[in-house]
Amino acid sequence: MYSIGPLTVAPGERAHGLIPVGTSSYGVELGIPLIVVNGVQDGPVLCVDAGVHGDEYDGQEAIRRVLAEIDPATLRGTIVGIPCLNTPAFEAAARASGIDHLNLNRIFPG
């Protein structure tokens, strides 16, 4: 089994979910989306991420497409995909977050 946040994925399975990070002022749960592909054999864990800038969509779509094509039955190890690290910027279709107006790429480690 592989667990990250509230998501647990059995060997040979894939799953998606959110790592909760808070609640918006209007009551909607905020989270960072995850896609996990857990191979049938033990092995290393690889994390790939995109969406530091909410208006850069290519990396986000690449993660979705590549992880959809990976067959967990032939995978050794686990792949964790985070297609959108900066969901407030994505929702604003902007480089910076609409919450604090900061560029996530410029404030690491934050």
Chimera marker file (.cmm) of the C-alpha trace (Angstrom):
<marker_set name="trace">
<marker id="1" x="0.000" y="0.000" z="0.000" r="1" g="1" b="0" radius="0.5"/>
<marker id="2" x="1.098" y="3.553" z="-0.674" r="1" g="1" b="0" radius="0.5"/>
<marker id="3" x="-0.404" y="6.401" z="1.339" r="1" g="1" b="0" radius="0.5"/>
<marker id="4" x="-0.098" y="10.130" z="0.894" r="1" g="1" b="0" radius="0.5"/>
<marker id="5" x="-2.401" y="12.497" z="2.736" r="1" g="1" b="0" radius="0.5"/>
<marker id="6" x="-5.857" y="10.911" z="2.866" r="1" g="1" b="0" radius="0.5"/>
<marker id="7" x="-5.195" y="8.791" z="-0.255" r="1" g="1" b="0" radius="0.5"/>
<marker id="8" x="-4.212" y="5.111" z="0.031" r="1" g="1" b="0" radius="0.5"/>
<marker id="9" x="-3.475" y="3.116" z="-3.112" r="1" g="1" b="0" radius="0.5"/>
<marker id="10" x="-3.095" y="-0.658" z="-3.268" r="1" g="1" b="0" radius="0.5"/>
<marker id="11" x="-0.367" y="-2.277" z="-5.385" r="1" g="1" b="0" radius="0.5"/>
<marker id="12" x="-1.420" y="-2.460" z="-9.028" r="1" g="1" b="0" radius="0.5"/>
<marker id="13" x="-3.955" y="0.342" z="-8.642" r="1" g="1" b="0" radius="0.5"/>
<marker id="14" x="-4.296" y="4.026" z="-9.472" r="1" g="1" b="0" radius="0.5"/>
<marker id="15" x="-6.216" y="6.691" z="-7.628" r="1" g="1" b="0" radius="0.5"/>
<marker id="16" x="-6.713" y="10.417" z="-7.486" r="1" g="1" b="0" radius="0.5"/>
<marker id="17" x="-7.726" y="12.783" z="-4.732" r="1" g="1" b="0" radius="0.5"/>
<marker id="18" x="-6.869" y="15.937" z="-2.853" r="1" g="1" b="0" radius="0.5"/>
<marker id="19" x="-4.463" y="16.763" z="-0.071" r="1" g="1" b="0" radius="0.5"/>
<marker id="20" x="-6.573" y="19.166" z="1.981" r="1" g="1" b="0" radius="0.5"/>
<marker id="21" x="-4.941" y="22.511" z="2.723" r="1" g="1" b="0" radius="0.5"/>
<marker id="22" x="-7.861" y="24.477" z="4.161" r="1" g="1" b="0" radius="0.5"/>
<marker id="23" x="-11.311" y="25.835" z="3.523" r="1" g="1" b="0" radius="0.5"/>
<marker id="24" x="-12.196" y="28.886" z="1.484" r="1" g="1" b="0" radius="0.5"/>
<marker id="25" x="-14.131" y="31.787" z="2.915" r="1" g="1" b="0" radius="0.5"/>
<marker id="26" x="-17.198" y="30.454" z="1.126" r="1" g="1" b="0" radius="0.5"/>
<marker id="27" x="-16.904" y="26.967" z="2.659" r="1" g="1" b="0" radius="0.5"/>
<marker id="28" x="-15.308" y="24.980" z="-0.172" r="1" g="1" b="0" radius="0.5"/>
<marker id="29" x="-12.505" y="22.565" z="0.729" r="1" g="1" b="0" radius="0.5"/>
<marker id="30" x="-9.203" y="23.648" z="-0.794" r="1" g="1" b="0" radius="0.5"/>
<marker id="31" x="-6.687" y="21.023" z="-1.766" r="1" g="1" b="0" radius="0.5"/>
<marker id="32" x="-3.789" y="20.047" z="-3.950" r="1" g="1" b="0" radius="0.5"/>
<marker id="33" x="-4.801" y="17.447" z="-6.541" r="1" g="1" b="0" radius="0.5"/>
<marker id="34" x="-2.907" y="14.154" z="-6.714" r="1" g="1" b="0" radius="0.5"/>
<marker id="35" x="-2.740" y="11.268" z="-9.133" r="1" g="1" b="0" radius="0.5"/>
<marker id="36" x="-1.035" y="8.123" z="-7.823" r="1" g="1" b="0" radius="0.5"/>
<marker id="37" x="-0.061" y="5.058" z="-9.837" r="1" g="1" b="0" radius="0.5"/>
<marker id="38" x="1.187" y="2.290" z="-7.543" r="1" g="1" b="0" radius="0.5"/>
<marker id="39" x="3.034" y="-0.530" z="-9.259" r="1" g="1" b="0" radius="0.5"/>
<marker id="40" x="2.593" y="-4.173" z="-8.384" r="1" g="1" b="0" radius="0.5"/>
<marker id="41" x="6.270" y="-4.439" z="-7.423" r="1" g="1" b="0" radius="0.5"/>
<marker id="42" x="8.052" y="-2.459" z="-4.727" r="1" g="1" b="0" radius="0.5"/>
<marker id="43" x="10.433" y="0.200" z="-5.932" r="1" g="1" b="0" radius="0.5"/>
<marker id="44" x="11.278" y="3.872" z="-5.802" r="1" g="1" b="0" radius="0.5"/>
<marker id="45" x="8.741" y="6.679" z="-5.570" r="1" g="1" b="0" radius="0.5"/>
<marker id="46" x="8.871" y="9.394" z="-8.215" r="1" g="1" b="0" radius="0.5"/>
<marker id="47" x="6.954" y="12.640" z="-7.797" r="1" g="1" b="0" radius="0.5"/>
<marker id="48" x="6.308" y="14.895" z="-10.785" r="1" g="1" b="0" radius="0.5"/>
<marker id="49" x="4.602" y="18.240" z="-10.434" r="1" g="1" b="0" radius="0.5"/>
<marker id="50" x="3.354" y="21.131" z="-12.537" r="1" g="1" b="0" radius="0.5"/>
<marker id="51" x="1.130" y="24.141" z="-12.190" r="1" g="1" b="0" radius="0.5"/>
<marker id="52" x="3.398" y="26.377" z="-10.124" r="1" g="1" b="0" radius="0.5"/>
<marker id="53" x="2.088" y="29.073" z="-12.452" r="1" g="1" b="0" radius="0.5"/>
<marker id="54" x="-1.658" y="28.767" z="-12.904" r="1" g="1" b="0" radius="0.5"/>
<marker id="55" x="-1.555" y="29.964" z="-16.502" r="1" g="1" b="0" radius="0.5"/>
<marker id="56" x="0.923" y="27.335" z="-17.718" r="1" g="1" b="0" radius="0.5"/>
<marker id="57" x="-1.184" y="24.385" z="-18.787" r="1" g="1" b="0" radius="0.5"/>
<marker id="58" x="1.185" y="22.167" z="-20.792" r="1" g="1" b="0" radius="0.5"/>
<marker id="59" x="2.862" y="20.518" z="-17.802" r="1" g="1" b="0" radius="0.5"/>
<marker id="60" x="-0.465" y="20.010" z="-16.062" r="1" g="1" b="0" radius="0.5"/>
<marker id="61" x="-1.921" y="18.214" z="-19.062" r="1" g="1" b="0" radius="0.5"/>
<marker id="62" x="1.283" y="16.216" z="-19.606" r="1" g="1" b="0" radius="0.5"/>
<marker id="63" x="1.074" y="14.785" z="-16.093" r="1" g="1" b="0" radius="0.5"/>
<marker id="64" x="-2.555" y="13.788" z="-16.606" r="1" g="1" b="0" radius="0.5"/>
<marker id="65" x="-1.858" y="12.136" z="-19.973" r="1" g="1" b="0" radius="0.5"/>
<marker id="66" x="1.343" y="10.316" z="-19.003" r="1" g="1" b="0" radius="0.5"/>
<marker id="67" x="-0.056" y="8.925" z="-15.756" r="1" g="1" b="0" radius="0.5"/>
<marker id="68" x="-3.231" y="7.801" z="-17.548" r="1" g="1" b="0" radius="0.5"/>
<marker id="69" x="-1.075" y="5.742" z="-19.937" r="1" g="1" b="0" radius="0.5"/>
<marker id="70" x="1.065" y="4.001" z="-17.303" r="1" g="1" b="0" radius="0.5"/>
<marker id="71" x="-0.030" y="0.458" z="-16.574" r="1" g="1" b="0" radius="0.5"/>
<marker id="72" x="0.376" y="-0.235" z="-12.838" r="1" g="1" b="0" radius="0.5"/>
<marker id="73" x="0.627" y="-3.965" z="-13.604" r="1" g="1" b="0" radius="0.5"/>
<marker id="74" x="3.986" y="-3.341" z="-15.319" r="1" g="1" b="0" radius="0.5"/>
<marker id="75" x="5.269" y="-0.637" z="-12.970" r="1" g="1" b="0" radius="0.5"/>
<marker id="76" x="7.943" y="-1.160" z="-10.329" r="1" g="1" b="0" radius="0.5"/>
<marker id="77" x="7.499" y="1.503" z="-7.654" r="1" g="1" b="0" radius="0.5"/>
<marker id="78" x="5.083" y="4.403" z="-7.397" r="1" g="1" b="0" radius="0.5"/>
<marker id="79" x="4.502" y="7.571" z="-9.370" r="1" g="1" b="0" radius="0.5"/>
<marker id="80" x="2.863" y="10.535" z="-7.660" r="1" g="1" b="0" radius="0.5"/>
<marker id="81" x="1.639" y="13.257" z="-9.997" r="1" g="1" b="0" radius="0.5"/>
<marker id="82" x="0.687" y="16.704" z="-8.769" r="1" g="1" b="0" radius="0.5"/>
<marker id="83" x="-0.786" y="18.365" z="-11.849" r="1" g="1" b="0" radius="0.5"/>
<marker id="84" x="-1.505" y="21.699" z="-10.203" r="1" g="1" b="0" radius="0.5"/>
<marker id="85" x="0.533" y="22.924" z="-7.254" r="1" g="1" b="0" radius="0.5"/>
<marker id="86" x="-0.937" y="26.433" z="-7.282" r="1" g="1" b="0" radius="0.5"/>
<marker id="87" x="-4.689" y="25.920" z="-7.505" r="1" g="1" b="0" radius="0.5"/>
<marker id="88" x="-5.612" y="29.541" z="-6.617" r="1" g="1" b="0" radius="0.5"/>
<marker id="89" x="-3.526" y="30.784" z="-9.564" r="1" g="1" b="0" radius="0.5"/>
<marker id="90" x="-5.061" y="28.113" z="-11.808" r="1" g="1" b="0" radius="0.5"/>
<marker id="91" x="-8.564" y="29.217" z="-10.831" r="1" g="1" b="0" radius="0.5"/>
<marker id="92" x="-7.592" y="32.818" z="-11.616" r="1" g="1" b="0" radius="0.5"/>
<marker id="93" x="-5.929" y="31.727" z="-14.913" r="1" g="1" b="0" radius="0.5"/>
<marker id="94" x="-2.929" y="33.774" z="-13.808" r="1" g="1" b="0" radius="0.5"/>
<marker id="95" x="0.747" y="33.386" z="-13.022" r="1" g="1" b="0" radius="0.5"/>
<marker id="96" x="0.231" y="34.478" z="-9.409" r="1" g="1" b="0" radius="0.5"/>
<marker id="97" x="-2.321" y="33.470" z="-6.803" r="1" g="1" b="0" radius="0.5"/>
<marker id="98" x="-5.447" y="35.558" z="-6.494" r="1" g="1" b="0" radius="0.5"/>
<marker id="99" x="-5.205" y="35.149" z="-2.720" r="1" g="1" b="0" radius="0.5"/>
<marker id="100" x="-1.856" y="36.800" z="-1.952" r="1" g="1" b="0" radius="0.5"/>
<marker id="101" x="-0.858" y="37.978" z="-5.465" r="1" g="1" b="0" radius="0.5"/>
<marker id="102" x="2.537" y="36.305" z="-5.094" r="1" g="1" b="0" radius="0.5"/>
<marker id="103" x="4.387" y="34.236" z="-7.678" r="1" g="1" b="0" radius="0.5"/>
<marker id="104" x="4.896" y="30.825" z="-6.052" r="1" g="1" b="0" radius="0.5"/>
<marker id="105" x="8.048" y="30.269" z="-8.101" r="1" g="1" b="0" radius="0.5"/>
<marker id="106" x="9.616" y="33.384" z="-6.591" r="1" g="1" b="0" radius="0.5"/>
<marker id="107" x="8.866" y="32.690" z="-2.917" r="1" g="1" b="0" radius="0.5"/>
<marker id="108" x="10.200" y="29.133" z="-2.487" r="1" g="1" b="0" radius="0.5"/>
<marker id="109" x="10.651" y="27.653" z="-0.001" r="1" g="1" b="0" radius="0.5"/>
<marker id="110" x="7.887" y="29.933" z="1.156" r="1" g="1" b="0" radius="0.5"/>
<link id1="1" id2="2" r="1" g="1" b="0" radius="0.2"/>
<link id1="2" id2="3" r="1" g="1" b="0" radius="0.2"/>
<link id1="3" id2="4" r="1" g="1" b="0" radius="0.2"/>
<link id1="4" id2="5" r="1" g="1" b="0" radius="0.2"/>
<link id1="5" id2="6" r="1" g="1" b="0" radius="0.2"/>
<link id1="6" id2="7" r="1" g="1" b="0" radius="0.2"/>
<link id1="7" id2="8" r="1" g="1" b="0" radius="0.2"/>
<link id1="8" id2="9" r="1" g="1" b="0" radius="0.2"/>
<link id1="9" id2="10" r="1" g="1" b="0" radius="0.2"/>
<link id1="10" id2="11" r="1" g="1" b="0" radius="0.2"/>
<link id1="11" id2="12" r="1" g="1" b="0" radius="0.2"/>
<link id1="12" id2="13" r="1" g="1" b="0" radius="0.2"/>
<link id1="13" id2="14" r="1" g="1" b="0" radius="0.2"/>
<link id1="14" id2="15" r="1" g="1" b="0" radius="0.2"/>
<link id1="15" id2="16" r="1" g="1" b="0" radius="0.2"/>
<link id1="16" id2="17" r="1" g="1" b="0" radius="0.2"/>
<link id1="17" id2="18" r="1" g="1" b="0" radius="0.2"/>
<link id1="18" id2="19" r="1" g="1" b="0" radius="0.2"/>
<link id1="19" id2="20" r="1" g="1" b="0" radius="0.2"/>
<link id1="20" id2="21" r="1" g="1" b="0" radius="0.2"/>
<link id1="21" id2="22" r="1" g="1" b="0" radius="0.2"/>
<link id1="22" id2="23" r="1" g="1" b="0" radius="0.2"/>
<link id1="23" id2="24" r="1" g="1" b="0" radius="0.2"/>
<link id1="24" id2="25" r="1" g="1" b="0" radius="0.2"/>
<link id1="25" id2="26" r="1" g="1" b="0" radius="0.2"/>
<link id1="26" id2="27" r="1" g="1" b="0" radius="0.2"/>
<link id1="27" id2="28" r="1" g="1" b="0" radius="0.2"/>
<link id1="28" id2="29" r="1" g="1" b="0" radius="0.2"/>
<link id1="29" id2="30" r="1" g="1" b="0" radius="0.2"/>
<link id1="30" id2="31" r="1" g="1" b="0" radius="0.2"/>
<link id1="31" id2="32" r="1" g="1" b="0" radius="0.2"/>
<link id1="32" id2="33" r="1" g="1" b="0" radius="0.2"/>
<link id1="33" id2="34" r="1" g="1" b="0" radius="0.2"/>
<link id1="34" id2="35" r="1" g="1" b="0" radius="0.2"/>
<link id1="35" id2="36" r="1" g="1" b="0" radius="0.2"/>
<link id1="36" id2="37" r="1" g="1" b="0" radius="0.2"/>
<link id1="37" id2="38" r="1" g="1" b="0" radius="0.2"/>
<link id1="38" id2="39" r="1" g="1" b="0" radius="0.2"/>
<link id1="39" id2="40" r="1" g="1" b="0" radius="0.2"/>
<link id1="40" id2="41" r="1" g="1" b="0" radius="0.2"/>
<link id1="41" id2="42" r="1" g="1" b="0" radius="0.2"/>
<link id1="42" id2="43" r="1" g="1" b="0" radius="0.2"/>
<link id1="43" id2="44" r="1" g="1" b="0" radius="0.2"/>
<link id1="44" id2="45" r="1" g="1" b="0" radius="0.2"/>
<link id1="45" id2="46" r="1" g="1" b="0" radius="0.2"/>
<link id1="46" id2="47" r="1" g="1" b="0" radius="0.2"/>
<link id1="47" id2="48" r="1" g="1" b="0" radius="0.2"/>
<link id1="48" id2="49" r="1" g="1" b="0" radius="0.2"/>
<link id1="49" id2="50" r="1" g="1" b="0" radius="0.2"/>
<link id1="50" id2="51" r="1" g="1" b="0" radius="0.2"/>
<link id1="51" id2="52" r="1" g="1" b="0" radius="0.2"/>
<link id1="52" id2="53" r="1" g="1" b="0" radius="0.2"/>
<link id1="53" id2="54" r="1" g="1" b="0" radius="0.2"/>
<link id1="54" id2="55" r="1" g="1" b="0" radius="0.2"/>
<link id1="55" id2="56" r="1" g="1" b="0" radius="0.2"/>
<link id1="56" id2="57" r="1" g="1" b="0" radius="0.2"/>
<link id1="57" id2="58" r="1" g="1" b="0" radius="0.2"/>
<link id1="58" id2="59" r="1" g="1" b="0" radius="0.2"/>
<link id1="59" id2="60" r="1" g="1" b="0" radius="0.2"/>
<link id1="60" id2="61" r="1" g="1" b="0" radius="0.2"/>
<link id1="61" id2="62" r="1" g="1" b="0" radius="0.2"/>
<link id1="62" id2="63" r="1" g="1" b="0" radius="0.2"/>
<link id1="63" id2="64" r="1" g="1" b="0" radius="0.2"/>
<link id1="64" id2="65" r="1" g="1" b="0" radius="0.2"/>
<link id1="65" id2="66" r="1" g="1" b="0" radius="0.2"/>
<link id1="66" id2="67" r="1" g="1" b="0" radius="0.2"/>
<link id1="67" id2="68" r="1" g="1" b="0" radius="0.2"/>
<link id1="68" id2="69" r="1" g="1" b="0" radius="0.2"/>
<link id1="69" id2="70" r="1" g="1" b="0" radius="0.2"/>
<link id1="70" id2="71" r="1" g="1" b="0" radius="0.2"/>
<link id1="71" id2="72" r="1" g="1" b="0" radius="0.2"/>
<link id1="72" id2="73" r="1" g="1" b="0" radius="0.2"/>
<link id1="73" id2="74" r="1" g="1" b="0" radius="0.2"/>
<link id1="74" id2="75" r="1" g="1" b="0" radius="0.2"/>
<link id1="75" id2="76" r="1" g="1" b="0" radius="0.2"/>
<link id1="76" id2="77" r="1" g="1" b="0" radius="0.2"/>
<link id1="77" id2="78" r="1" g="1" b="0" radius="0.2"/>
<link id1="78" id2="79" r="1" g="1" b="0" radius="0.2"/>
<link id1="79" id2="80" r="1" g="1" b="0" radius="0.2"/>
<link id1="80" id2="81" r="1" g="1" b="0" radius="0.2"/>
<link id1="81" id2="82" r="1" g="1" b="0" radius="0.2"/>
<link id1="82" id2="83" r="1" g="1" b="0" radius="0.2"/>
<link id1="83" id2="84" r="1" g="1" b="0" radius="0.2"/>
<link id1="84" id2="85" r="1" g="1" b="0" radius="0.2"/>
<link id1="85" id2="86" r="1" g="1" b="0" radius="0.2"/>
<link id1="86" id2="87" r="1" g="1" b="0" radius="0.2"/>
<link id1="87" id2="88" r="1" g="1" b="0" radius="0.2"/>
<link id1="88" id2="89" r="1" g="1" b="0" radius="0.2"/>
<link id1="89" id2="90" r="1" g="1" b="0" radius="0.2"/>
<link id1="90" id2="91" r="1" g="1" b="0" radius="0.2"/>
<link id1="91" id2="92" r="1" g="1" b="0" radius="0.2"/>
<link id1="92" id2="93" r="1" g="1" b="0" radius="0.2"/>
<link id1="93" id2="94" r="1" g="1" b="0" radius="0.2"/>
<link id1="94" id2="95" r="1" g="1" b="0" radius="0.2"/>
<link id1="95" id2="96" r="1" g="1" b="0" radius="0.2"/>
<link id1="96" id2="97" r="1" g="1" b="0" radius="0.2"/>
<link id1="97" id2="98" r="1" g="1" b="0" radius="0.2"/>
<link id1="98" id2="99" r="1" g="1" b="0" radius="0.2"/>
<link id1="99" id2="100" r="1" g="1" b="0" radius="0.2"/>
<link id1="100" id2="101" r="1" g="1" b="0" radius="0.2"/>
<link id1="101" id2="102" r="1" g="1" b="0" radius="0.2"/>
<link id1="102" id2="103" r="1" g="1" b="0" radius="0.2"/>
<link id1="103" id2="104" r="1" g="1" b="0" radius="0.2"/>
<link id1="104" id2="105" r="1" g="1" b="0" radius="0.2"/>
<link id1="105" id2="106" r="1" g="1" b="0" radius="0.2"/>
<link id1="106" id2="107" r="1" g="1" b="0" radius="0.2"/>
<link id1="107" id2="108" r="1" g="1" b="0" radius="0.2"/>
<link id1="108" id2="109" r="1" g="1" b="0" radius="0.2"/>
<link id1="109" id2="110" r="1" g="1" b="0" radius="0.2"/>
</marker_set>
